[in-house]
Amino acid sequence: MNRVRFLNPAIVGSKIRDRIFLFNVEAQKEGRILITTTHTIEIEGQQKPACVAESLALFFF
């Protein structure tokens, strides 16, 4: 994880949804790709999301 912000507590038993957005794909050194995604975790019936986070994944091939 790169950036994580907790904005609203999720009560036990509440329904949540994770919306994932592909933010960036970047070529690194030989045979490596860095992928950045943004996750917005929403709570059913709430206007503010529970969490907004940026996730990094490094793929080797």
PDB file of N, CA, C and O in Angstrom, chain B, residues numbered from 101:
ATOM      1  N   MET B 101       0.838  -1.168   0.000  1.00  0.00           N
ATOM      2  CA  MET B 101       0.000   0.000   0.000  1.00  0.00           C
ATOM      3  C   MET B 101       0.889   1.238   0.000  1.00  0.00           C
ATOM      4  O   MET B 101       1.946   1.281   0.629  1.00  0.00           O
ATOM      5  N   ASN B 102       0.416   2.238  -0.729  1.00  0.00           N
ATOM      6  CA  ASN B 102       1.178   3.475  -0.824  1.00  0.00           C
ATOM      7  C   ASN B 102       0.547   4.554   0.051  1.00  0.00           C
ATOM      8  O   ASN B 102       1.209   5.098   0.934  1.00  0.00           O
ATOM      9  N   ARG B 103      -0.703   4.862  -0.182  1.00  0.00           N
ATOM     10  CA  ARG B 103      -1.435   5.849   0.619  1.00  0.00           C
ATOM     11  C   ARG B 103      -2.723   5.199   1.107  1.00  0.00           C
ATOM     12  O   ARG B 103      -3.437   4.567   0.329  1.00  0.00           O
ATOM     13  N   VAL B 104      -3.016   5.353   2.387  1.00  0.00           N
ATOM     14  CA  VAL B 104      -4.252   4.802   2.951  1.00  0.00           C
ATOM     15  C   VAL B 104      -4.893   5.874   3.823  1.00  0.00           C
ATOM     16  O   VAL B 104      -4.243   6.442   4.701  1.00  0.00           O
ATOM     17  N   ARG B 105      -6.186   6.151   3.572  1.00  0.00           N
ATOM     18  CA  ARG B 105      -6.938   7.104   4.394  1.00  0.00           C
ATOM     19  C   ARG B 105      -8.211   6.420   4.871  1.00  0.00           C
ATOM     20  O   ARG B 105      -9.003   5.942   4.060  1.00  0.00           O
ATOM     21  N   PHE B 106      -8.408   6.373   6.176  1.00  0.00           N
ATOM     22  CA  PHE B 106      -9.626   5.834   6.765  1.00  0.00           C
ATOM     23  C   PHE B 106     -10.547   7.016   7.071  1.00  0.00           C
ATOM     24  O   PHE B 106     -10.228   7.856   7.912  1.00  0.00           O
ATOM     25  N   LEU B 107     -11.694   7.077   6.382  1.00  0.00           N
ATOM     26  CA  LEU B 107     -12.547   8.250   6.461  1.00  0.00           C
ATOM     27  C   LEU B 107     -13.802   8.052   7.304  1.00  0.00           C
ATOM     28  O   LEU B 107     -14.313   9.007   7.889  1.00  0.00           O
ATOM     29  N   ASN B 108     -14.302   6.812   7.370  1.00  0.00           N
ATOM     30  CA  ASN B 108     -15.580   6.560   8.005  1.00  0.00           C
ATOM     31  C   ASN B 108     -15.565   5.123   8.539  1.00  0.00           C
ATOM     32  O   ASN B 108     -15.238   4.206   7.786  1.00  0.00           O
ATOM     33  N   PRO B 109     -15.906   4.898   9.808  1.00  0.00           N
ATOM     34  CA  PRO B 109     -15.891   3.527  10.323  1.00  0.00           C
ATOM     35  C   PRO B 109     -17.017   2.675   9.724  1.00  0.00           C
ATOM     36  O   PRO B 109     -18.134   3.150   9.519  1.00  0.00           O
ATOM     37  N   ALA B 110     -16.701   1.432   9.455  1.00  0.00           N
ATOM     38  CA  ALA B 110     -17.704   0.474   8.961  1.00  0.00           C
ATOM     39  C   ALA B 110     -18.195  -0.350  10.150  1.00  0.00           C
ATOM     40  O   ALA B 110     -17.404  -1.006  10.829  1.00  0.00           O
ATOM     41  N   ILE B 111     -19.483  -0.313  10.390  1.00  0.00           N
ATOM     42  CA  ILE B 111     -20.087  -1.041  11.504  1.00  0.00           C
ATOM     43  C   ILE B 111     -20.187  -2.519  11.130  1.00  0.00           C
ATOM     44  O   ILE B 111     -20.439  -2.853   9.972  1.00  0.00           O
ATOM     45  N   VAL B 112     -19.993  -3.394  12.101  1.00  0.00           N
ATOM     46  CA  VAL B 112     -20.082  -4.836  11.871  1.00  0.00           C
ATOM     47  C   VAL B 112     -21.429  -5.167  11.248  1.00  0.00           C
ATOM     48  O   VAL B 112     -22.473  -4.724  11.729  1.00  0.00           O
ATOM     49  N   GLY B 113     -21.398  -5.953  10.170  1.00  0.00           N
ATOM     50  CA  GLY B 113     -22.620  -6.367   9.501  1.00  0.00           C
ATOM     51  C   GLY B 113     -23.036  -5.458   8.352  1.00  0.00           C
ATOM     52  O   GLY B 113     -23.957  -5.789   7.606  1.00  0.00           O
ATOM     53  N   SER B 114     -22.362  -4.307   8.199  1.00  0.00           N
ATOM     54  CA  SER B 114     -22.730  -3.410   7.099  1.00  0.00           C
ATOM     55  C   SER B 114     -22.175  -3.955   5.783  1.00  0.00           C
ATOM     56  O   SER B 114     -21.149  -4.635   5.760  1.00  0.00           O
ATOM     57  N   LYS B 115     -22.869  -3.646   4.700  1.00  0.00           N
ATOM     58  CA  LYS B 115     -22.440  -4.096   3.378  1.00  0.00           C
ATOM     59  C   LYS B 115     -21.449  -3.084   2.818  1.00  0.00           C
ATOM     60  O   LYS B 115     -21.691  -1.877   2.837  1.00  0.00           O
ATOM     61  N   ILE B 116     -20.332  -3.600   2.320  1.00  0.00           N
ATOM     62  CA  ILE B 116     -19.312  -2.739   1.740  1.00  0.00           C
ATOM     63  C   ILE B 116     -19.027  -3.167   0.305  1.00  0.00           C
ATOM     64  O   ILE B 116     -19.328  -4.290  -0.102  1.00  0.00           O
ATOM     65  N   ARG B 117     -18.435  -2.234  -0.456  1.00  0.00           N
ATOM     66  CA  ARG B 117     -18.064  -2.510  -1.844  1.00  0.00           C
ATOM     67  C   ARG B 117     -16.713  -1.835  -2.090  1.00  0.00           C
ATOM     68  O   ARG B 117     -16.476  -0.712  -1.644  1.00  0.00           O
ATOM     69  N   ASP B 118     -15.839  -2.536  -2.802  1.00  0.00           N
ATOM     70  CA  ASP B 118     -14.532  -1.992  -3.152  1.00  0.00           C
ATOM     71  C   ASP B 118     -14.527  -1.649  -4.638  1.00  0.00           C
ATOM     72  O   ASP B 118     -14.616  -2.537  -5.486  1.00  0.00           O
ATOM     73  N   ARG B 119     -14.424  -0.370  -4.946  1.00  0.00           N
ATOM     74  CA  ARG B 119     -14.316   0.072  -6.345  1.00  0.00           C
ATOM     75  C   ARG B 119     -12.827   0.244  -6.638  1.00  0.00           C
ATOM     76  O   ARG B 119     -12.121   0.971  -5.939  1.00  0.00           O
ATOM     77  N   ILE B 120     -12.367  -0.436  -7.681  1.00  0.00           N
ATOM     78  CA  ILE B 120     -10.946  -0.422  -8.029  1.00  0.00           C
ATOM     79  C   ILE B 120     -10.765   0.290  -9.363  1.00  0.00           C
ATOM     80  O   ILE B 120     -11.451  -0.013 -10.339  1.00  0.00           O
ATOM     81  N   PHE B 121      -9.834   1.240  -9.394  1.00  0.00           N
ATOM     82  CA  PHE B 121      -9.537   2.025 -10.581  1.00  0.00           C
ATOM     83  C   PHE B 121      -8.068   1.829 -10.926  1.00  0.00           C
ATOM     84  O   PHE B 121      -7.193   2.062 -10.091  1.00  0.00           O
ATOM     85  N   LEU B 122      -7.796   1.400 -12.161  1.00  0.00           N
ATOM     86  CA  LEU B 122      -6.418   1.262 -12.625  1.00  0.00           C
ATOM     87  C   LEU B 122      -5.867   2.662 -12.873  1.00  0.00           C
ATOM     88  O   LEU B 122      -6.287   3.339 -13.812  1.00  0.00           O
ATOM     89  N   PHE B 123      -4.936   3.094 -12.041  1.00  0.00           N
ATOM     90  CA  PHE B 123      -4.444   4.458 -12.064  1.00  0.00           C
ATOM     91  C   PHE B 123      -3.235   4.629 -12.982  1.00  0.00           C
ATOM     92  O   PHE B 123      -3.161   5.599 -13.736  1.00  0.00           O
ATOM     93  N   ASN B 124      -2.279   3.682 -12.922  1.00  0.00           N
ATOM     94  CA  ASN B 124      -1.047   3.849 -13.687  1.00  0.00           C
ATOM     95  C   ASN B 124      -0.391   2.498 -13.952  1.00  0.00           C
ATOM     96  O   ASN B 124      -0.423   1.604 -13.107  1.00  0.00           O
ATOM     97  N   VAL B 125       0.204   2.363 -15.136  1.00  0.00           N
ATOM     98  CA  VAL B 125       1.033   1.212 -15.493  1.00  0.00           C
ATOM     99  C   VAL B 125       2.346   1.786 -15.982  1.00  0.00           C
ATOM    100  O   VAL B 125       2.387   2.556 -16.942  1.00  0.00           O
ATOM    101  N   GLU B 126       3.428   1.398 -15.306  1.00  0.00           N
ATOM    102  CA  GLU B 126       4.727   1.996 -15.597  1.00  0.00           C
ATOM    103  C   GLU B 126       5.780   0.915 -15.804  1.00  0.00           C
ATOM    104  O   GLU B 126       5.933   0.025 -14.967  1.00  0.00           O
ATOM    105  N   ALA B 127       6.503   0.990 -16.914  1.00  0.00           N
ATOM    106  CA  ALA B 127       7.596   0.053 -17.165  1.00  0.00           C
ATOM    107  C   ALA B 127       8.777   0.432 -16.279  1.00  0.00           C
ATOM    108  O   ALA B 127       9.168   1.598 -16.218  1.00  0.00           O
ATOM    109  N   GLN B 128       9.334  -0.546 -15.603  1.00  0.00           N
ATOM    110  CA  GLN B 128      10.494  -0.337 -14.744  1.00  0.00           C
ATOM    111  C   GLN B 128      11.724  -0.910 -15.448  1.00  0.00           C
ATOM    112  O   GLN B 128      11.810  -0.868 -16.675  1.00  0.00           O
ATOM    113  N   LYS B 129      12.660  -1.435 -14.691  1.00  0.00           N
ATOM    114  CA  LYS B 129      13.841  -2.067 -15.267  1.00  0.00           C
ATOM    115  C   LYS B 129      13.425  -3.267 -16.106  1.00  0.00           C
ATOM    116  O   LYS B 129      12.237  -3.571 -16.215  1.00  0.00           O
ATOM    117  N   GLU B 130      14.382  -3.937 -16.688  1.00  0.00           N
ATOM    118  CA  GLU B 130      14.131  -5.074 -17.572  1.00  0.00           C
ATOM    119  C   GLU B 130      13.154  -6.073 -16.952  1.00  0.00           C
ATOM    120  O   GLU B 130      13.395  -6.601 -15.867  1.00  0.00           O
ATOM    121  N   GLY B 131      12.058  -6.321 -17.651  1.00  0.00           N
ATOM    122  CA  GLY B 131      11.112  -7.341 -17.227  1.00  0.00           C
ATOM    123  C   GLY B 131      10.281  -7.010 -16.007  1.00  0.00           C
ATOM    124  O   GLY B 131       9.795  -7.919 -15.335  1.00  0.00           O
ATOM    125  N   ARG B 132      10.103  -5.736 -15.700  1.00  0.00           N
ATOM    126  CA  ARG B 132       9.310  -5.340 -14.528  1.00  0.00           C
ATOM    127  C   ARG B 132       8.263  -4.302 -14.934  1.00  0.00           C
ATOM    128  O   ARG B 132       8.527  -3.409 -15.739  1.00  0.00           O
ATOM    129  N   ILE B 133       7.080  -4.445 -14.360  1.00  0.00           N
ATOM    130  CA  ILE B 133       6.006  -3.477 -14.577  1.00  0.00           C
ATOM    131  C   ILE B 133       5.407  -3.124 -13.217  1.00  0.00           C
ATOM    132  O   ILE B 133       5.062  -4.011 -12.435  1.00  0.00           O
ATOM    133  N   LEU B 134       5.285  -1.826 -12.938  1.00  0.00           N
ATOM    134  CA  LEU B 134       4.674  -1.344 -11.703  1.00  0.00           C
ATOM    135  C   LEU B 134       3.258  -0.895 -12.010  1.00  0.00           C
ATOM    136  O   LEU B 134       3.044  -0.021 -12.851  1.00  0.00           O
ATOM    137  N   ILE B 135       2.285  -1.497 -11.325  1.00  0.00           N
ATOM    138  CA  ILE B 135       0.877  -1.165 -11.530  1.00  0.00           C
ATOM    139  C   ILE B 135       0.338  -0.508 -10.261  1.00  0.00           C
ATOM    140  O   ILE B 135       0.497  -1.035  -9.160  1.00  0.00           O
ATOM    141  N   THR B 136      -0.300   0.647 -10.432  1.00  0.00           N
ATOM    142  CA  THR B 136      -0.894   1.381  -9.315  1.00  0.00           C
ATOM    143  C   THR B 136      -2.408   1.376  -9.479  1.00  0.00           C
ATOM    144  O   THR B 136      -2.931   1.755 -10.527  1.00  0.00           O
ATOM    145  N   THR B 137      -3.102   0.946  -8.440  1.00  0.00           N
ATOM    146  CA  THR B 137      -4.567   0.961  -8.440  1.00  0.00           C
ATOM    147  C   THR B 137      -5.057   1.762  -7.242  1.00  0.00           C
ATOM    148  O   THR B 137      -4.415   1.798  -6.193  1.00  0.00           O
ATOM    149  N   THR B 138      -6.207   2.402  -7.420  1.00  0.00           N
ATOM    150  CA  THR B 138      -6.842   3.143  -6.336  1.00  0.00           C
ATOM    151  C   THR B 138      -8.090   2.386  -5.901  1.00  0.00           C
ATOM    152  O   THR B 138      -8.940   2.050  -6.726  1.00  0.00           O
ATOM    153  N   HIS B 139      -8.197   2.121  -4.604  1.00  0.00           N
ATOM    154  CA  HIS B 139      -9.341   1.404  -4.037  1.00  0.00           C
ATOM    155  C   HIS B 139     -10.188   2.372  -3.216  1.00  0.00           C
ATOM    156  O   HIS B 139      -9.668   3.097  -2.368  1.00  0.00           O
ATOM    157  N   THR B 140     -11.487   2.379  -3.470  1.00  0.00           N
ATOM    158  CA  THR B 140     -12.430   3.163  -2.682  1.00  0.00           C
ATOM    159  C   THR B 140     -13.424   2.179  -2.077  1.00  0.00           C
ATOM    160  O   THR B 140     -14.230   1.583  -2.792  1.00  0.00           O
ATOM    161  N   ILE B 141     -13.364   2.012  -0.773  1.00  0.00           N
ATOM    162  CA  ILE B 141     -14.251   1.081  -0.077  1.00  0.00           C
ATOM    163  C   ILE B 141     -15.447   1.867   0.424  1.00  0.00           C
ATOM    164  O   ILE B 141     -15.322   2.738   1.285  1.00  0.00           O
ATOM    165  N   GLU B 142     -16.621   1.542  -0.134  1.00  0.00           N
ATOM    166  CA  GLU B 142     -17.857   2.257   0.178  1.00  0.00           C
ATOM    167  C   GLU B 142     -18.726   1.432   1.124  1.00  0.00           C
ATOM    168  O   GLU B 142     -18.686   0.201   1.123  1.00  0.00           O
ATOM    169  N   ILE B 143     -19.508   2.141   1.927  1.00  0.00           N
ATOM    170  CA  ILE B 143     -20.460   1.514   2.848  1.00  0.00           C
ATOM    171  C   ILE B 143     -21.856   1.814   2.325  1.00  0.00           C
ATOM    172  O   ILE B 143     -22.172   2.957   1.996  1.00  0.00           O
ATOM    173  N   GLU B 144     -22.692   0.782   2.249  1.00  0.00           N
ATOM    174  CA  GLU B 144     -24.061   0.963   1.761  1.00  0.00           C
ATOM    175  C   GLU B 144     -24.817   1.942   2.655  1.00  0.00           C
ATOM    176  O   GLU B 144     -24.854   1.774   3.874  1.00  0.00           O
ATOM    177  N   GLY B 145     -25.422   2.970   2.042  1.00  0.00           N
ATOM    178  CA  GLY B 145     -26.213   3.945   2.771  1.00  0.00           C
ATOM    179  C   GLY B 145     -25.419   5.114   3.341  1.00  0.00           C
ATOM    180  O   GLY B 145     -26.000   5.990   3.981  1.00  0.00           O
ATOM    181  N   GLN B 146     -24.111   5.150   3.127  1.00  0.00           N
ATOM    182  CA  GLN B 146     -23.270   6.239   3.636  1.00  0.00           C
ATOM    183  C   GLN B 146     -22.735   7.057   2.466  1.00  0.00           C
ATOM    184  O   GLN B 146     -22.443   6.509   1.404  1.00  0.00           O
ATOM    185  N   GLN B 147     -22.607   8.363   2.659  1.00  0.00           N
ATOM    186  CA  GLN B 147     -22.072   9.216   1.602  1.00  0.00           C
ATOM    187  C   GLN B 147     -20.549   9.165   1.540  1.00  0.00           C
ATOM    188  O   GLN B 147     -19.971   9.140   0.453  1.00  0.00           O
ATOM    189  N   LYS B 148     -19.892   9.149   2.711  1.00  0.00           N
ATOM    190  CA  LYS B 148     -18.434   9.110   2.748  1.00  0.00           C
ATOM    191  C   LYS B 148     -17.952   7.665   2.675  1.00  0.00           C
ATOM    192  O   LYS B 148     -18.551   6.793   3.305  1.00  0.00           O
ATOM    193  N   PRO B 149     -16.887   7.387   1.926  1.00  0.00           N
ATOM    194  CA  PRO B 149     -16.353   6.030   1.888  1.00  0.00           C
ATOM    195  C   PRO B 149     -15.664   5.670   3.204  1.00  0.00           C
ATOM    196  O   PRO B 149     -15.274   6.548   3.975  1.00  0.00           O
ATOM    197  N   ALA B 150     -15.523   4.386   3.446  1.00  0.00           N
ATOM    198  CA  ALA B 150     -14.838   3.917   4.649  1.00  0.00           C
ATOM    199  C   ALA B 150     -13.334   4.113   4.516  1.00  0.00           C
ATOM    200  O   ALA B 150     -12.655   4.471   5.478  1.00  0.00           O
ATOM    201  N   CYS B 151     -12.819   3.872   3.303  1.00  0.00           N
ATOM    202  CA  CYS B 151     -11.380   3.913   3.105  1.00  0.00           C
ATOM    203  C   CYS B 151     -11.068   4.241   1.652  1.00  0.00           C
ATOM    204  O   CYS B 151     -11.774   3.812   0.739  1.00  0.00           O
ATOM    205  N   VAL B 152     -10.002   5.006   1.452  1.00  0.00           N
ATOM    206  CA  VAL B 152      -9.462   5.253   0.117  1.00  0.00           C
ATOM    207  C   VAL B 152      -7.983   4.894   0.196  1.00  0.00           C
ATOM    208  O   VAL B 152      -7.251   5.434   1.026  1.00  0.00           O
ATOM    209  N   ALA B 153      -7.542   3.978  -0.672  1.00  0.00           N
ATOM    210  CA  ALA B 153      -6.160   3.501  -0.604  1.00  0.00           C
ATOM    211  C   ALA B 153      -5.567   3.362  -1.996  1.00  0.00           C
ATOM    212  O   ALA B 153      -6.277   3.121  -2.972  1.00  0.00           O
ATOM    213  N   GLU B 154      -4.256   3.518  -2.066  1.00  0.00           N
ATOM    214  CA  GLU B 154      -3.532   3.333  -3.312  1.00  0.00           C
ATOM    215  C   GLU B 154      -2.658   2.095  -3.133  1.00  0.00           C
ATOM    216  O   GLU B 154      -1.872   2.011  -2.190  1.00  0.00           O
ATOM    217  N   SER B 155      -2.799   1.144  -4.037  1.00  0.00           N
ATOM    218  CA  SER B 155      -2.091  -0.120  -3.959  1.00  0.00           C
ATOM    219  C   SER B 155      -1.076  -0.224  -5.092  1.00  0.00           C
ATOM    220  O   SER B 155      -1.352   0.161  -6.228  1.00  0.00           O
ATOM    221  N   LEU B 156       0.114  -0.756  -4.760  1.00  0.00           N
ATOM    222  CA  LEU B 156       1.170  -0.944  -5.743  1.00  0.00           C
ATOM    223  C   LEU B 156       1.422  -2.431  -5.938  1.00  0.00           C
ATOM    224  O   LEU B 156       1.444  -3.196  -4.974  1.00  0.00           O
ATOM    225  N   ALA B 157       1.611  -2.838  -7.191  1.00  0.00           N
ATOM    226  CA  ALA B 157       1.959  -4.225  -7.490  1.00  0.00           C
ATOM    227  C   ALA B 157       3.093  -4.214  -8.508  1.00  0.00           C
ATOM    228  O   ALA B 157       3.000  -3.543  -9.536  1.00  0.00           O
ATOM    229  N   LEU B 158       4.165  -4.956  -8.225  1.00  0.00           N
ATOM    230  CA  LEU B 158       5.306  -5.026  -9.121  1.00  0.00           C
ATOM    231  C   LEU B 158       5.326  -6.427  -9.733  1.00  0.00           C
ATOM    232  O   LEU B 158       5.458  -7.419  -9.017  1.00  0.00           O
ATOM    233  N   PHE B 159       5.195  -6.503 -11.054  1.00  0.00           N
ATOM    234  CA  PHE B 159       5.180  -7.770 -11.765  1.00  0.00           C
ATOM    235  C   PHE B 159       6.515  -8.003 -12.445  1.00  0.00           C
ATOM    236  O   PHE B 159       7.075  -7.100 -13.066  1.00  0.00           O
ATOM    237  N   PHE B 160       7.023  -9.234 -12.321  1.00  0.00           N
ATOM    238  CA  PHE B 160       8.269  -9.650 -12.964  1.00  0.00           C
ATOM    239  C   PHE B 160       7.924 -10.655 -14.055  1.00  0.00           C
ATOM    240  O   PHE B 160       7.105 -11.549 -13.837  1.00  0.00           O
ATOM    241  N   PHE B 161       8.532 -10.520 -15.215  1.00  0.00           N
ATOM    242  CA  PHE B 161       8.332 -11.503 -16.271  1.00  0.00           C
ATOM    243  C   PHE B 161       9.606 -11.680 -17.061  1.00  0.00           C
ATOM    244  O   PHE B 161       9.643 -12.472 -18.003  1.00  0.00           O
TER     245      PHE B 161
END
